[in-house]
């Protein structure tokens, strides 16, 4: 049955949808019949939000077209349980363009408190937009913050050695982090910061479509897998991985595997674990058909 919305309610819902889009959230889910009522939409549950989300597509398209050269594709084949406002990059198949759109959408981001805690710049990600292999770390450190590139300090050198040992070059892979701004004092990013920033990482992964994602350390593993197990429990196997926000049965998503290993910074503190990390990388190499260029990374 079509939903007839009171104009004031429609305006309130439109503001809510735009607010979520500004946060990088484009997906709205109806988990079941018992929809929790909220101040906006109390009378009709989430259904008007889903309907309005779709109705706002054309407005969003016009806004995005003014800001970007890309055209937003319409949503197709939505299930009754899952509705997605199309992300602006969905209409392009070229990952280079898609990543540019995501970067533009991120802008000079102030979505979480890390923007005002001493960051010099946003560290978006680096590497081959068509990479088969992607590494995801926790967040930028001092060197990364200064240079605007992930994994360029001592941990970055070790990651480079790990990549070379796998028979690849740094330029062959794509490297990003869960959060894109340096947490002060290199502290672990807090859950709200990860939750706010990670939708952009998910969109990067969806654009690049790597065959394998390697989560470096517990923060990356827990955020990508939405699991709260220890790193030791998460290592040693592949997970079927689909970035949050990619639709179920999306034909554009070819599927990916995710492996978990130690963060290079941890390996610098405890080099005895390098052998274990090498085992994780060898599992990835076997799957990708890579030949080691030398022995375990030093
Ligand atoms: S960490 Fe991410 S969400 Fe937070 S301000 Fe930086 S770019 Fe924005």
Boltz pocket constraint, residues with backbone or C-beta under 6 A from the ligand:
constraints:
  - pocket:
      binder: B
      contacts: [[A, 106], [A, 109], [A, 110], [A, 111], [A, 112], [A, 113], [A, 114], [A, 115], [A, 122], [A, 178], [A, 179], [A, 180], [A, 181], [A, 193], [A, 196], [A, 197]]
      max_distance: 6.0
